[in-house]
Amino acid sequence: MFSDRDFLIAVYTPTPKDDKTFIVISRPVLHPHAPPQPHHTRGIYESIEFVRDLGEEGCEWLMATASSPEGNIPAWVSERAIPGQISNDVPAFLKWTEKKGWKQ
């Protein structure tokens, strides 16, 4: 049930209109040079993120995600794990905003 998983995604970051906002789009893909591996289950992950610098008010990070581990993991198990996985991104994001000089 809890076999190794992989997620094959393409990440698209359109050119920002200014240095205060950006968008990141992640989509699941199929690629002939990255077929599913034996003893792995290929999961599905998709997201869109919008980030903007609000100046003195800090920064805003909006995210919408859809994810499925596929295989035999019950939906309630994966739905319960998703917030924790997303929160793992927060420290890296805060470091990045600090390097950019954005107020947190």
C-alpha positions, 0 to 999 in steps of 0.5 A: 500500500505504501510503495515508493511514489514519484511525481512527474511535473512540468513547472512553468514560470511565466515572465513576471510583469514586474519585480513584485509579483510572479506565478508558478504553475505545476502540471503533471506530465507524461514524458517518454524519457521518464516512464513509470519505474518498477515498484513505484506508483506515479502520483499526480500533483498540480498547483498554481501559485501567485506571489506578490510583494505588498511593501510594508504590509509584507508579502502574499502567497496564494496557492491552489493545489490538487494532488493524488498519491494514486495507488491504494492509499485512501483519500482521507489519508492523503487529504490529511497529509497535504497541509503538512506537505505544503507547510514544508515549503514555507521555510524555503519560501520565507528564506527566498523572500528574505533574499529578495528583500521583501518584508515577511 
